Every structure is written in C-alpha cells, then in structure tokens.
Amino acid sequence: MVPTVEWKSGAVRLIDQSRLPEVVEFLDCRDYQTVADAIRTLKVRGAPAIGVTAAMGVALGAQTVDAVDYPTFAQTVHKICDELAATRPTAVNLFWAIERMKRKLDSLRERPVSFIKEVLIRESQAILEEDILLCKTMGRHGAELIKDGQTVLTHCNAGSLATAGYGTALGVIRAAWEQGKKIKVIADETRPVLQGSRLTAWELMQDHIPVTLITDNMAGSLMRQEKIHLCVVGADRIAANGDVANKIGTYSVAVLAKAHNIPFYVAAPYSTIDLKTKSGDDIPIEQRNPSEVTTIHGSYPIAPKNVAVYNPAFDVTPAELITGIITERGVFKPGDLASEFQGK
C-alpha cells in the first residue's frame, strides 16, 4: 500500500493525488506553505489524511522558526497553524489535528525550543500511527455488517488515500475482503473531481478487490435491480445530532438507499465527530473553483464558456437517512454518538 503521507528526510512526502491514476508521483514539501497548498489544491484530500498532513505541516513549519525564546517561537507557530487551518473549511479533522498540535506546543512552554521542535515531529507521527490503528479497528467493526457475496456501493474515496492508511469506508471493505468474504464493490465516479473513478477504483484494483465503476446517475437503477446490497461512505464532519457532511452527491445516494430499503452506513473515526456543531445546518460547506465543473482536469472544456456554475464540495446527509455510523468503538445509531463520544 502506497503511503499517503509520511515524514521523509525532513520533508512531508505526499502522493500527489491530483495526478492519479495516470501518474504515481510524490511531492516532497519542504516548507509549510507547500503543505498548505497541497491541501488546498487536493494533492492530498480526505478528512483524516488532511488532519495528519496538517499536523506534519505544523511540525515542519516549526523547524524553520529561528526564535529561541518560547513566546516568540509559539507566536510564530500559532500563525503557521492559522494558515494551515484556512486551507479548507469543512473537514473537521484538519482543525482537530491542528488544535492537538497547539495543545502539545502549549504544554511545553518550560522546555527549550530545540526540544519542542523534536516533540512536535513525534506528535505528528503519533497522529499518523493512531489514524492507521483507528481505521483497522473501524474496519473490523464494519466488516461484520457485510455478508459473503454482497455488493457494496461507495461514493468518493474513503480509502488509504483519504487517511494515513487502510481507510474508513474502504477500510470496512478491505477488512471484509481480508476475512475471506467474496464481495464486490460499485464505485460512483463522484463528479466533478472524480475521486471515485480516479482514486477508489485505482485503490481497489491495487488490492485485487472486484470493483465496477459507474457514473453517479446510475446508482438508483442498480438499486432498483437489487444489484446493490448496502452502502458505505466516509465523512468529513459529523454533527452532534448525527448529520453527516461528505462529498457532494452523498445525500443523493442516501435518499436512493432509503427509497430502496438498502442500509446506508458512514465510517469515520472520533476525530471526525464534531460535538460542537449541533446539526448539519451549522457545517460550513466549501465552495470550489467553477473550472472543476466546466473542465476535466482543468484542461478539457465540457461546458460553454462563462456559464454560471454552482460547485459545493460537500453536502449534508440528515441523520434519519443513516442506518449506522461505524467508528473505532463500534457501530452506533446517529443519535447515540453525542453520549458515546462526549469528552473524547
């Protein structure tokens, strides 16, 4: 499995997801500004992966701060944190990871700056390792929901590329496959950036898990033909009431699943659960460049020039459409998350 993000020789190394599947290319970020740009331009994407990358960006930026007194050093690192936090507004893991790095920084105010720099690197590595462990644990819980011979629909990419490794929704699918279940996967292409066709299909083919790619508007027809048995997707933010923000088009899949009595599951770690956000109405939805809709890869026009475009990156699926939320602690009804994860 190709590492999504890693600390390599004093740089943050990312697989450039904007080049997949045509080219497998790595980007070595040697300053935090490059890390921020990679997050902003979807060279790295997926809520858990963004969080891990941001934590490494904080650690990387800290290494370049010349100040030797704690107040000046901390003030500069906090500015780095603010710049990284401004890259994408919806995925709560980004803010969770940055806040964790800030807390570690603030806890070391009595220690030498040189020592703090090393600790921040170790903390970012701890976040990475924890994410992989969480995904594998989550995968085992979710795999119990998939029966031998079933076909699973997933939307966008919630695999190893969207995390530090293994994946959330695809982690569930991987775990079921590793248990010997002969399953099949239907991957929505996920317009407009095509994370399903470019990334999910690529990942599953690398693991030799049977996958069939469909356009987003085919899901309902397949459900009507009883060719889909359950849906598993990831999440970028889960509100306290169980509403889920995920890639645009997720809501449509959930509505279709409800209409056809098909279970609809969300897989996400605790860092995606935002108990400070009461409902999906309070989740900020990122608006992206119109060129993502009017072109393919920014190069091939597929719409009239200057046409008006609406391009939200995410939508919100109400809790009542969700069968269960798969976490590292088990599978819960959306309404039970707040009590289960309070204080986590």
Secondary structure, DSSP 8 states (H G I E B T S, - for coil): ---SEEEETTEEEEE-TTTTTT---EEEE-SHHHHHHHHHTTSS-SHHHHHHHHHHHHHHHHHT----SHHHHHHHHHHHHHHHHTS-SS-HHHHHHHHHHHHHHHTTTTS-HHHHHHHHHHHHHHHHHHHHHHHHHHHHHHHTT--TT-EEEE-S--SGGGSSSS-SHHHHHHHHHHTT---EEEEE--TTTTHIIIIIHHHHHHTT--EEEE-GGGHHHHHHTT---EEEE--SEEETTS-EEEETTHHHHHHHHHHTT--EEEE--GGGEETTS-SGGGS---B--THHHHEETTTEE-S-TT-----BSEEEE-GGG-SEEEETTEEE-GGGHHHHHTT-
